[in-house]
Amino acid sequence: MKHLLSVDDLGGRTGIERLLDRTEEFLAVTHREIPKIPALVGKVVVSLFYEDSTRTRLSFETAAKRLSADTMTFSVSTSSVKKGESLLDTVQTIEAMGIDAIVVRHQAAGAPRRIVNWTEASVINAGDGRHEHPTQALLDAFTLRRHRQGSLDGAQIAIVGDIVHSRVARSDVKLFAALGANVTLVGPPTLMPESIEGWPVRVSYDLDEVLAETDVVYLLRIQQERIASGRFPSLREYTARWGLTAARAARLKPDVVVMHPGPMNRGVEIANDVADSDVSLVTQQVTNGVAVRMAVLYELLAASGEAN
Ligand code: CP
C-alpha cells in the first residue's frame, strides 16, 4: 500500500485484519513507559489540514512522533493559502522540503486523490468532503473488534443521524461490512443519501424499532447548519425522534455499546449521561486512534522496506 485514500485501498478483509493485528502491537507500544520506537527515524510526515480537526490531526502527529518520524504541520489560517496560494503550489512547496507522507484533510471530496498526482510522498486521506475517512473507520473497527473478543461477524450496527453528509458513515459501512457486520442506517429521510444502491446496508427511519435488535449504536454529529437548509425542523424534534436520550438508552439491550466519531453535540444526538456512561466507547476510540495511525504510517513508510 503506497497511499490510503479509501477503505477500498486496504485489500479487503484480509488486508484490514492484518492492519488491525498490527494495531494491537502498536497499542502495546503506546502503553510502555516510554511509548516510542525508532521505526520511522529519518522519515518526515506532514499534516496538511484545510479543515478544522482535533482528534485526527493530533492523533496522526502523536502517532508519527511515537514512531520517531519528524513532523511538519500546516494550517490554512496561518499559511500562504490566505494570500491565494493554490493547493498544487502548496503541495509542491512542501514536497520540495523533502517529505515522505502527507496526511490530508480537505473540504473537497477527491482532494487527496489529486494530490497523489503531484507528489512522490505517500498520501493519507484524513477526511475529504463527504467522501471518506478511512482511518476513522479503522479505529472504529479496531475498538469494536477488541470489545467483541476479536470479531465483528454478525454484529448488528446501527449508524444513526446525518448519513448524507457523513464521510465517516461511508467508510464505516464499507469496513464494518467487510468484517462481517450487519449495518442499518437510521435517521430522517432528509438526511439519507439519495441513492444507496450497492451499499451493503438496511435503512430505517425509526430508531426505536431498530434499537431492540442493535448491538452497537454508532451516532453521527448533527451538523447544526443543516437546520437552515430545512433538512429537519428543529434540534428538539431531531433529539426526540433520533437522539440517544437517557430514556432511550435505558431501553437498550444490556450489552449494547455506543460509539461516536466526535465532536459530539451533547444533548442533541447523544445525552450527556449516555456520553459519559460505561456503555460509551468514545474515549477508547480516541485512544485506539493513535495506535491505528501508527499502524497505517508504518504500513506505508516502513513495511515495504521490511519486505526488501
Ligand atoms: N472524528 C474526527 O474526524 O474528529 P476531528 O474532526 O476532530 O478530527
Residues whose N, C-alpha, C, O or C-beta is under 5 A from the ligand:
A	BS01	CP	D52 S53 T54 R55 T56 R57 P261 G262 P263
